[in-house]
Amino acid sequence: MCFRLSDFGHICAVVDDVLFLPRKTLTMRKTFVFLLFAFGLARCGDAPKPGTSQLSASQPSVPATLRGYYILGNEVNMLRNCADNKQYWVVDATGTLDSLYSEACFPAPIPYEAVYAVLTGTLGPRDSPGYASEADGTFTVRRVDTLQAKTMFNACMPYEFWCHGTEPFWGLEISEAEGGIFFKNIAHERGAQYAWTEPVTDGKTSWVYETYNDEESLKIAIKKEKCSDGMSDIEYGYSVQVTIGEEILRGCAVRGGERIPGPTY
């Protein structure tokens, strides 16, 4: 996840209603989370304008609203600000980030997963002890404006491709800027991260990524051709075949920097 410590419009209103319904069945949750992951259905409402600030140890705390990627894990509590790519050690004054982070990663969490966040609080100087000393500063969170799964719609850092498929529901992001390839098998409630690698490509119609992690190999073959996800009437411009170990998954892809296709009515 390109993270220093390890080198690493109308459907929106429907989503707002669904997000706060009681959990009924696992199947319903899986289907909804897939739709959130694949199509980037985020909560409605305008996020506060992001802010940045330069601080030294002698300066006081500065109020700010930051938009970026938040990571929580063992000895890691970090926000990477999309506006200036600075990383801030997070101090949670709300007491809610832990539970909200778990919800955002459900049901297929990736270890040290980055989730999309808009947080309001105060910027302070770099802390000295432990891992916090490697950050650009501290950020004390006093209000959580948004904390949700990262999607191609709310992504604030570049990605090469965002892929998804059905039967089973799955999603995958390829991002050199984040330093990784991130896979979620929603149906199997499984998430994994792989090292980013340079693809074999002609630059126009074909891209093949081959990588691995500690458990298995991964091969992604993307072709520029019309593609349907079999679940909507959206026509995508790229198809994808993902091979994980012995399992083969097929679906569609969106290329970073190009228009994200939407439904036709």
N, C-alpha and C positions, 0 to 999 in steps of 0.2 A: 504493500500500500504506500509506496514511496514515502516511508516514514522513518525519520532520522534514527530512532532508537534501534531499529532492526534493518535499516536501509530499505527501509521499506518506504364546443365548450360546453358540452352541457352535462357531461357525465360526471364532472367534478362535484356537483351538488349531491348526486346520488352517493358518491363516496363519503361525503361528510356525514350523511345519515348512517351509513354502514359502519363507519369507524367507531361509533359509540354504542352499537347494539351489543347485548350480552353475547358471549361466545356460545354458540349452539352446538354445532357438530364440527369435528375436525375436518371433514370433507369440505364443508362450507368455508372454513377459515383458509384451507389450502387454496381453494379456488379463488377466493378474494385476494389473498396475498400474492398469488401468481399474477392476477390482473394488475395489482398495484406495482409489482416488480416489472412486468412486461410492458405495460403501457404508461407507467409513470403517473398513475392517478393520485395526485397529492391533495392534501386538505386545501379547501378554498381559502382565499384571503391574501392580502398583500403582506409580504414580510417587511419588517423595518429595513431601512436603508443601511447597508453594511458600513462599518467605519474602521479606520486604521489609525494607529498612533505610534510614534517613536518615543521610547522611554529609556531613561538611564536610571541607575540605582538611586540617584539623588532626587528624582522627580516623584511627585505624588501620583496616586492612582488616578486613572482617567476613565470616565464613563464611555462605553462603546457598545455598539451592536455589531457582532461579527457573524458572517455567513461562511460556512466551510464544512469540513469533514471532521467528525468527532470519533475518537477511538478510545475505548475503555477496555482494560485487561489487567493482567497481573503486572503491577508496577508501571502501568501506563494509563494516563488520563490526559489526553492531548487533543487540542483543536488545531487543525491546519486551516488558516484563514485563506479563503480563495482570492481575496483582493490583492494580497501581497505575498502569498505563499509562506508567511511566517507561521511558526508553530508555538502555541501557548500551552503551558501546563495549566490544567483546569482545577479550580477549587470550587466545589459545588456547595453554594450557600443555600440552595433550594432543597437539597435532600431527595431530589426526584430523578436525577440523571441516571442512576443505576437501573431503576425499574423501567424508565422510558427507553433506555438503550436496549435492554433485553426485548422489549416489545417491538422495537424497530428491526431487530435482527430475526425475529420469529418468522417462520418456523424452521429455517435452515441457517442457523448462525455460522459465520465464518470466524475462526479465531482472529482476534484483533481486527474485526470488521470495521470499516469506515461507514458511518451513516451521515446523512445530510442534516445539518443543524443550523438554526438561526438562534443565537443566544445573546442576551443582554446582560451586561455586568460592568466590571471595572478592570482595566488593564493595569498591571503592576510590573515592577522590574523582575528580572530573572531571579529565581530562587536558587540558593546555593547547595542544599543537600541533595544527594542521590540523583536520580534520573531527571528531576525537575531542572537541574543545572544545565542540561543540554538544550532546553527550550529557549526561545527568543524572549520569553517573559512569562508572566503569570496572568491568568484571566479568571477572576472570581465571578461565577455565574449567579446572578440574582433573579433572572427570569428566563424560562425556557419558552421561546416563541414557536420554534418548530424543531422536532426531532423525529425523523422518519427514515425509512429505507431509502437508500440512494437509488435513483432511477435515471434513465436517459433524459427525462424531462427536468429533473432538478439538479443534474450534474453540473458542478461549477468548475470542474477541471477537465482537460481534454481527454477523450477516449478515441481509440481507433474503431472499435466495433462494439455494439451492444446486441446480443443475440438472445433469442428465446424460442421455446418450443412447447408443444403439448404432448400428452400421452407418453410419458409423464410430463407434468409441468416442470419446466426448468428455465434458468436464466444464466447468462454469462456476460461479463464485461471484460474487454481487453483494453488496458490503459498503460501506455509507457510512462505517462506523467505520474501515475500512481505506483509504477514499478511492479505491476502484477497482472495476473489473469484471475478473475474471481468468479467462482461457479456456485450456483445454488440449485440443488435438486429439491424442489418444493414438495413433490410427492413423497420422496424418501426422507424428508426433513434433514437434509445433509448439505453442508456447505464446505468449500475447500478453496484454498488459495494456491496459486502456482506462480513460479517465477516468470516475469515477462521475458520474451525472447523475440529476436528479429524474425519476421516471417520470410518465407520464400515466396516471392511475388513477382508478377509482371507489372505491378503498379496500377493496373487498370481493371482486370477481370478475375484475378485469382490471388488468394492469400492463404498460405498454409503455415500455421504455428505449431511447433512441437516443443513441449516442455514437460516438466515433472515436478513433483514434490516428494516428501519423504515416504509417501505411501503408493503412488502410482504415476503412470505417464499420462499425458494428455495431448491429443492431436485435434486441431481445429482446421477444417477446410472450408473456406468461404469462396463463393462464386457470385459474380455479378450476373444475376438472372432474376426473373420475376418469381415471387415466392408468396404463398399463402400459409398462414399459421393454422388453418383448418378450424378456426374458432371465430373468426370475424371476417368481414368483407374487406379488410385492409390489404392492399397489395404492396408488398415490400420489394425492394430492388436487389436484395441479396439473399441467397440461400446459404445454409451452414450445416455441416455435418461434424459432430463432436464425438470423438472416440476416447473414452475413459476406461483404461484397462481393457476389458472384453466388452464393455457396453457401448452401443452406438446410439446416438441421439441425433435427430434431425429437426431443423427449424428454420427460422428466418433471421435476418440481421439488418441492423441500421448502421450506416457508416458515419463516424464522427465528422461533423462539419457540414453534413448534408441535411436537407429538410427531413424531419421526422414524419413519416406518412401517417395519415389519420383516416378515419372511416369516411366512406362516401355515402351520401344520402340522396 
